[in-house]
Amino acid sequence: MNRALKLRLIKENPCKYIERPKREKFTPDILTPSEISTIVNKLDLSNEYDYMFYIALRLTLELGLRRGELAGLEWNNLKLSENSLIIKNNMIYSNGHVYLTTPKTIESIRELYISDDLIALLKDLHKRQNKNKLQYGQFYKNIEFNDLQYSLIMRWDDGSYIHPMYYTKKLTKVIKACNIDKRVRFHDLRHTNATLLLQQGVNSKVVQERLGHKDIATTLNIYSHVNKKMQKDATDKLTDILHF
């Protein structure tokens, strides 16, 4: 309509009189550190499916990844000497098909610092995959999208990629098995990451960049419930030194 107005096809934009419906305030349901420990302890790491979910859990909780970003991670995007991992792929499931694309915004393509513990975990996973390649031989599956081969980090023992829906379904099952009375989606692990960072006093701008949000307002709006607590802590500290 604005375009039509500029071209003088219409005299006025009728859309300016429309009242937009108010969006309900979203407060993500997150896991506490003790609940995360309960989930981890429930996993049997000798089982291939539990082991790969454990890797997914560690990556997502430390880095705040989206499900598609997790599924699309590649070994050649891991920089061991710099303790960093580049996020540049997005695996999506749509209309019964799995696609590997780029993230939805430029800001989503980012390089994140990762801990030494996570580096060690990924090294163990890489050794496991090399062993699987030898064991499966010619039957080890190559991962190909759009006529390009990808060295994905998240894959099963036979080399095939892990379907994005696996993470969602597995988390639901584990939470139920742990008797955690919350409806936590896999995406809420990303919210858990951000909430824990903010609660520890990490600057919201840093959290925004780690999450790949285009605008800091998005970060502040989603986690306003955390900011209120931080504001209270700031006020308490200020009154402690002012002594009015």
Residue pairs with C-beta under 8 A, 6 or more apart in sequence:
1 10
1 13
1 14
1 15
2 13
4 10
4 13
5 12
5 13
26 222
27 225
28 188
28 191
28 192
28 195
28 222
29 182
29 183
29 184
29 185
29 188
29 191
30 184
30 188
30 191
30 192
30 195
31 39
31 180
31 182
31 184
31 188
31 189
31 192
33 196
35 178
35 180
35 182
36 57
36 61
36 192
38 178
38 180
39 57
39 174
39 175
39 178
39 180
40 54
40 57
42 174
42 177
42 178
43 50
43 51
43 53
43 54
43 174
44 50
45 51
45 54
48 156
48 157
49 170
52 154
52 156
52 162
53 166
53 167
53 170
53 171
53 174
55 121
55 122
55 125
55 154
56 70
56 154
56 162
56 167
57 189
58 118
58 121
59 65
59 70
59 73
59 118
60 70
60 186
60 189
60 190
60 193
61 189
61 192
61 193
62 114
62 115
62 118
62 193
63 85
63 87
63 112
63 114
63 193
63 210
64 190
64 193
64 194
64 197
64 207
64 210
64 211
65 73
65 87
65 190
66 90
66 103
66 108
66 187
66 190
66 212
67 164
67 167
67 168
67 186
67 187
68 89
68 90
68 91
68 92
68 103
68 164
69 87
69 89
69 90
69 103
69 108
70 154
70 167
71 91
71 152
71 154
71 161
71 162
71 163
71 164
71 167
72 88
72 89
72 90
72 91
72 100
72 150
72 152
73 85
73 87
73 89
73 152
73 153
73 154
74 88
74 89
74 150
74 151
74 152
74 153
75 126
75 151
75 152
75 153
76 151
77 85
77 86
77 87
77 88
78 84
78 85
78 86
78 122
78 153
79 85
79 86
79 111
80 119
83 113
83 114
83 115
83 116
83 119
84 111
84 112
84 113
84 114
85 111
85 112
85 114
86 109
86 110
86 111
86 112
87 103
87 108
87 109
87 110
87 111
87 112
87 212
88 102
88 103
88 109
89 100
89 101
89 102
89 103
89 150
90 100
90 101
90 102
90 103
90 104
90 108
91 98
91 99
91 100
91 101
91 161
91 164
92 98
92 99
92 101
92 164
93 99
93 163
93 164
93 165
98 161
98 163
98 164
99 145
100 145
100 146
100 150
102 109
103 109
103 212
105 212
105 214
106 214
107 209
107 212
107 213
107 214
108 212
109 212
110 209
110 210
110 212
112 210
122 153
125 153
128 157
129 155
129 159
132 140
132 157
132 158
132 159
133 140
133 159
136 157
136 158
136 159
139 158
140 158
140 159
141 158
141 159
141 160
142 149
142 159
143 149
143 150
143 151
143 152
143 155
143 159
143 160
143 161
144 150
152 161
154 161
154 162
155 161
155 162
156 162
167 186
168 185
168 186
171 184
171 185
171 186
171 189
175 182
175 184
190 211
191 222
191 223
193 211
194 207
194 210
194 211
194 219
194 222
194 223
195 223
195 226
197 206
197 207
197 210
198 204
198 207
198 223
198 226
198 227
198 230
199 226
199 229
199 230
201 230
204 216
204 219
204 220
204 223
204 227
205 216
207 219
207 223
208 215
208 216
208 218
208 219
211 219
213 219
220 227
